[in-house]
Amino acid sequence: MTASTSGAPSQPEPGLSIGIFILGDEILSGKREDRHFTKVREILSSRGLGLSWVQYLGDDRQRCVSAFEQSFASQDLVFSFGGIGSTPDDNTRQAVAKALHLPLILHPQAEALIRQRSEETGQPCTPERLRMGEFPKGASIIPNAYNRIPGFSIHRHYFLPGFPVMAWPMMESVLDQSYSMFFSESCEIDQSLLVAGIFEATVTPLLERLDKAYPDLRIYSLPSAPSPGDSGPRRLLELGVKTRLVATQGQAEERLGVAYNELRQGVLELGGLISKESLVRR
Protein backbone atom coordinates (compact mmCIF):
# COMPACT_ATOMS: atom_id res chain seq x y z
CA MET A 1 0.00 0.00 0.00
CA THR A 2 1.18 3.52 -0.70
CA ALA A 3 0.34 6.87 0.79
CA SER A 4 -2.71 8.53 -0.63
CA THR A 5 -2.40 11.03 -3.43
CA SER A 6 -6.01 12.10 -2.96
CA GLY A 7 -6.18 15.78 -3.81
CA ALA A 8 -2.52 15.99 -4.82
CA PRO A 9 -1.79 18.22 -7.83
CA SER A 10 -1.07 16.57 -11.17
CA GLN A 11 1.58 19.14 -12.04
CA PRO A 12 3.58 21.80 -10.21
CA GLU A 13 1.81 25.02 -9.27
CA PRO A 14 3.43 28.47 -8.91
CA GLY A 15 3.65 28.05 -5.15
CA LEU A 16 2.50 25.93 -2.28
CA SER A 17 0.89 27.32 0.85
CA ILE A 18 1.25 24.84 3.70
CA GLY A 19 -0.57 24.95 7.03
CA ILE A 20 -0.81 22.71 10.07
CA PHE A 21 -3.41 22.03 12.73
CA ILE A 22 -2.24 20.81 16.13
CA LEU A 23 -5.12 19.39 18.13
CA GLY A 24 -5.81 18.44 21.69
CA ASP A 25 -6.87 19.94 25.00
CA GLU A 26 -3.68 18.50 26.48
CA ILE A 27 -1.64 20.92 24.36
CA LEU A 28 -3.69 23.95 25.36
CA SER A 29 -3.63 23.01 29.05
CA GLY A 30 0.10 22.40 29.07
CA LYS A 31 -0.16 18.72 30.03
CA ARG A 32 1.70 17.92 26.81
CA GLU A 33 4.29 20.12 25.14
CA ASP A 34 3.85 20.61 21.41
CA ARG A 35 6.77 19.22 19.43
CA HIS A 36 5.14 19.25 16.00
CA PHE A 37 5.64 22.92 15.09
CA THR A 38 9.44 22.85 15.31
CA LYS A 39 9.75 19.47 13.59
CA VAL A 40 7.37 20.40 10.78
CA ARG A 41 9.46 23.47 9.99
CA GLU A 42 12.53 21.23 9.86
CA ILE A 43 10.84 18.66 7.60
CA LEU A 44 9.64 21.37 5.21
CA SER A 45 12.88 23.36 5.22
CA SER A 46 14.92 20.27 4.28
CA ARG A 47 12.79 20.07 1.13
CA GLY A 48 12.93 23.75 0.26
CA LEU A 49 9.40 24.38 1.55
CA GLY A 50 8.06 26.79 4.15
CA LEU A 51 5.19 26.89 6.62
CA SER A 52 2.50 29.48 5.94
CA TRP A 53 0.37 29.10 9.05
CA VAL A 54 -0.25 27.07 12.18
CA GLN A 55 -3.41 26.78 14.29
CA TYR A 56 -3.83 25.16 17.68
CA LEU A 57 -7.22 23.66 18.47
CA GLY A 58 -8.61 21.94 21.53
CA ASP A 59 -11.06 19.06 21.48
CA ASP A 60 -14.20 21.16 20.99
CA ARG A 61 -15.80 19.55 17.94
CA GLN A 62 -17.67 22.57 16.61
CA ARG A 63 -14.58 24.74 16.81
CA CYS A 64 -12.73 22.09 14.83
CA VAL A 65 -15.54 21.96 12.26
CA SER A 66 -15.34 25.72 11.75
CA ALA A 67 -11.55 25.63 11.35
CA PHE A 68 -11.70 22.75 8.87
CA GLU A 69 -14.44 24.42 6.83
CA GLN A 70 -12.19 27.42 6.39
CA SER A 71 -9.12 25.40 5.43
CA PHE A 72 -11.04 23.17 3.01
CA ALA A 73 -12.24 26.32 1.25
CA SER A 74 -8.62 27.23 0.53
CA GLN A 75 -6.14 25.61 -1.85
CA ASP A 76 -3.66 25.03 0.96
CA LEU A 77 -1.83 21.81 1.66
CA VAL A 78 -2.71 20.98 5.26
CA PHE A 79 -1.39 18.52 7.82
CA SER A 80 -3.35 17.89 11.01
CA PHE A 81 -1.87 16.22 14.08
CA GLY A 82 -3.97 14.47 16.71
CA GLY A 83 -7.55 13.56 17.48
CA ILE A 84 -7.98 10.51 15.21
CA GLY A 85 -8.22 7.87 17.94
CA SER A 86 -11.36 6.17 19.22
CA THR A 87 -11.99 7.79 22.61
CA PRO A 88 -14.71 10.41 23.17
CA ASP A 89 -12.22 13.28 23.10
CA ASP A 90 -10.98 12.30 19.62
CA ASN A 91 -13.12 14.46 17.34
CA THR A 92 -11.05 15.02 14.21
CA ARG A 93 -12.67 12.36 12.01
CA GLN A 94 -16.17 13.49 12.96
CA ALA A 95 -15.34 17.17 12.54
CA VAL A 96 -13.87 16.62 9.08
CA ALA A 97 -16.93 14.67 7.99
CA LYS A 98 -19.25 17.40 9.24
CA ALA A 99 -17.18 20.14 7.61
CA LEU A 100 -17.42 18.35 4.26
CA HIS A 101 -21.05 17.20 4.72
CA LEU A 102 -19.98 13.58 4.28
CA PRO A 103 -20.84 10.41 6.20
CA LEU A 104 -18.26 8.48 8.18
CA ILE A 105 -17.72 4.97 6.79
CA LEU A 106 -15.41 2.13 7.75
CA HIS A 107 -12.62 2.19 5.17
CA PRO A 108 -11.98 -1.40 3.98
CA GLN A 109 -8.18 -1.04 3.91
CA ALA A 110 -8.19 0.58 7.32
CA GLU A 111 -10.37 -2.22 8.66
CA ALA A 112 -7.98 -4.86 7.33
CA LEU A 113 -4.98 -3.12 8.88
CA ILE A 114 -6.67 -2.70 12.26
CA ARG A 115 -7.69 -6.36 12.29
CA GLN A 116 -4.14 -7.35 11.35
CA ARG A 117 -2.72 -5.22 14.16
CA SER A 118 -5.19 -6.70 16.66
CA GLU A 119 -4.17 -10.21 15.67
CA GLU A 120 -0.46 -9.34 15.95
CA THR A 121 -0.87 -7.90 19.45
CA GLY A 122 -3.40 -10.42 20.71
CA GLN A 123 -5.98 -7.72 21.38
CA PRO A 124 -9.65 -8.22 20.50
CA CYS A 125 -10.78 -6.30 17.45
CA THR A 126 -13.63 -4.44 19.12
CA PRO A 127 -16.04 -1.98 17.49
CA GLU A 128 -14.15 0.76 19.35
CA ARG A 129 -10.88 -0.21 17.68
CA LEU A 130 -12.53 -0.40 14.28
CA ARG A 131 -13.83 3.11 14.85
CA MET A 132 -10.28 4.32 14.16
CA GLY A 133 -10.83 3.21 10.56
CA GLU A 134 -14.00 5.24 10.06
CA PHE A 135 -13.18 8.10 7.71
CA PRO A 136 -15.24 10.59 5.66
CA LYS A 137 -16.58 8.94 2.52
CA GLY A 138 -14.05 9.24 -0.31
CA ALA A 139 -11.01 9.54 1.94
CA SER A 140 -7.82 7.55 1.33
CA ILE A 141 -5.58 5.99 3.94
CA ILE A 142 -2.12 7.14 4.97
CA PRO A 143 -0.08 4.08 5.98
CA ASN A 144 1.45 4.05 9.46
CA ALA A 145 4.62 1.95 9.57
CA TYR A 146 4.80 2.14 13.37
CA ASN A 147 1.65 0.23 14.31
CA ARG A 148 -0.39 -0.12 11.08
CA ILE A 149 -3.25 2.09 12.34
CA PRO A 150 -3.61 4.48 9.37
CA GLY A 151 -4.31 8.14 9.07
CA PHE A 152 -6.45 9.50 6.25
CA SER A 153 -6.41 12.15 3.56
CA ILE A 154 -9.01 14.07 1.64
CA HIS A 155 -8.85 17.26 -0.46
CA ARG A 156 -5.14 17.99 0.13
CA HIS A 157 -5.64 17.59 3.88
CA TYR A 158 -3.67 14.89 5.69
CA PHE A 159 -4.83 13.75 9.13
CA LEU A 160 -2.13 12.12 11.23
CA PRO A 161 -1.81 10.74 14.78
CA GLY A 162 -0.68 13.03 17.56
CA PHE A 163 2.28 10.76 18.41
CA PRO A 164 5.44 12.18 16.79
CA VAL A 165 7.00 8.73 16.28
CA MET A 166 4.10 7.93 13.94
CA ALA A 167 3.13 11.31 12.53
CA TRP A 168 6.48 12.65 11.34
CA PRO A 169 7.44 9.70 9.09
CA MET A 170 3.89 9.70 7.71
CA MET A 171 4.17 13.39 6.84
CA GLU A 172 7.54 12.88 5.17
CA SER A 173 6.15 9.98 3.14
CA VAL A 174 3.21 12.10 1.91
CA LEU A 175 5.52 14.94 0.88
CA ASP A 176 8.05 12.69 -0.84
CA GLN A 177 5.48 10.64 -2.73
CA SER A 178 2.99 13.33 -3.71
CA TYR A 179 4.62 16.76 -3.59
CA SER A 180 8.26 16.32 -4.63
CA MET A 181 7.60 18.52 -7.68
CA PHE A 182 7.57 21.48 -5.28
CA PHE A 183 10.92 20.67 -3.65
CA SER A 184 13.80 23.03 -4.34
CA GLU A 185 17.20 23.99 -3.06
CA SER A 186 16.26 27.07 -1.13
CA CYS A 187 17.00 29.02 1.98
CA GLU A 188 15.47 31.82 3.97
CA ILE A 189 17.54 34.98 3.92
CA ASP A 190 16.97 37.53 6.65
CA GLN A 191 18.79 40.87 6.78
CA SER A 192 18.13 43.00 9.84
CA LEU A 193 19.37 45.75 12.09
CA LEU A 194 18.97 46.52 15.77
CA VAL A 195 18.10 50.15 16.37
CA ALA A 196 17.62 52.35 19.44
CA GLY A 197 16.42 55.90 19.92
CA ILE A 198 13.16 55.77 17.95
CA PHE A 199 9.67 54.50 18.65
CA GLU A 200 8.02 51.81 16.53
CA ALA A 201 5.26 54.28 15.67
CA THR A 202 7.91 56.61 14.24
CA VAL A 203 9.26 53.99 11.86
CA THR A 204 5.88 52.49 10.87
CA PRO A 205 5.29 54.80 7.84
CA LEU A 206 8.71 53.77 6.49
CA LEU A 207 7.86 50.08 6.94
CA GLU A 208 4.48 50.54 5.25
CA ARG A 209 6.10 52.28 2.28
CA LEU A 210 8.63 49.45 1.87
CA ASP A 211 5.91 46.83 2.26
CA LYS A 212 4.00 48.36 -0.67
CA ALA A 213 7.14 48.80 -2.79
CA TYR A 214 8.35 45.22 -2.25
CA PRO A 215 5.28 42.95 -2.00
CA ASP A 216 7.44 39.88 -2.69
CA LEU A 217 9.46 40.49 0.50
CA ARG A 218 8.55 40.41 4.19
CA ILE A 219 9.21 43.67 6.02
CA TYR A 220 9.06 43.26 9.77
CA SER A 221 9.51 44.95 13.14
CA LEU A 222 10.24 43.18 16.42
CA PRO A 223 10.16 45.59 19.38
CA SER A 224 11.75 44.61 22.66
CA ALA A 225 12.61 46.17 25.98
CA PRO A 226 15.21 45.24 28.61
CA SER A 227 14.17 43.86 31.97
CA PRO A 228 13.83 46.31 34.86
CA GLY A 229 17.26 47.20 36.20
CA ASP A 230 19.12 46.68 32.91
CA SER A 231 21.34 49.59 31.95
CA GLY A 232 20.88 49.36 28.18
CA PRO A 233 18.67 51.54 25.95
CA ARG A 234 15.02 51.45 26.89
CA ARG A 235 13.69 51.20 23.34
CA LEU A 236 15.08 48.55 21.01
CA LEU A 237 13.70 47.59 17.62
CA GLU A 238 14.80 44.78 15.36
CA LEU A 239 13.86 45.84 11.83
CA GLY A 240 14.45 43.67 8.82
CA VAL A 241 13.67 42.25 5.43
CA LYS A 242 13.38 38.55 4.67
CA THR A 243 12.37 36.14 1.92
CA ARG A 244 12.75 32.53 0.89
CA LEU A 245 15.10 32.09 -2.05
CA VAL A 246 15.62 29.22 -4.47
CA ALA A 247 18.88 28.77 -6.32
CA THR A 248 17.66 30.57 -9.44
CA GLN A 249 16.36 33.70 -7.69
CA GLY A 250 19.39 35.94 -7.90
CA GLN A 251 17.20 38.94 -8.71
CA ALA A 252 15.12 38.37 -5.58
CA GLU A 253 18.25 38.50 -3.44
CA GLU A 254 19.28 41.73 -5.13
CA ARG A 255 15.84 43.22 -4.40
CA LEU A 256 16.20 42.22 -0.77
CA GLY A 257 19.52 44.06 -0.62
CA VAL A 258 18.01 47.17 -2.19
CA ALA A 259 15.05 47.10 0.20
CA TYR A 260 17.33 46.66 3.19
CA ASN A 261 19.48 49.62 2.15
CA GLU A 262 16.33 51.76 1.89
CA LEU A 263 15.28 50.58 5.33
CA ARG A 264 18.69 51.36 6.81
CA GLN A 265 18.85 54.81 5.27
CA GLY A 266 15.32 55.60 6.38
CA VAL A 267 16.10 54.60 9.96
CA LEU A 268 19.14 56.90 10.03
CA GLU A 269 17.13 59.80 8.64
CA LEU A 270 14.58 59.28 11.44
CA GLY A 271 17.34 59.59 14.02
CA GLY A 272 17.68 55.90 14.84
CA LEU A 273 20.93 54.62 16.33
CA ILE A 274 21.98 51.34 14.69
CA SER A 275 23.80 49.11 17.17
CA LYS A 276 23.97 45.85 15.21
CA GLU A 277 23.40 44.53 11.70
CA SER A 278 23.09 40.89 10.65
CA LEU A 279 22.55 38.74 7.58
CA VAL A 280 21.30 35.22 8.24
CA ARG A 281 20.76 32.35 5.83
CA ARG A 282 18.95 29.23 7.01
Buried (B, 14 or more C-beta within 10 A) or exposed (E): EEBBBBBBBEEEEEEBBBBBBBBBBBBBEEEEEBBBBEBBBEBBBEBBBBBBEBBBBBBEBEEBBBBBBEBBEEEBBBBBBBBBBBEEEBBBBBBBBBBBEBEBBBBEEBBBBBBEBBEEEEEEBEEEBBBBBBBBEEBBBBBBEEBBBBBBBBBBBBBBBBBBEBBBBBBBBBBEEBBEEBBBEBBBBBBBBBBBBBEEEBBEEBBEBBBEEBEEBBBBBEEEEEEEEEEEBEBBBBBBBBBBBEEEBEEBEEBBBBBBEBBBEBBEEBEBEBEEEEEEEE
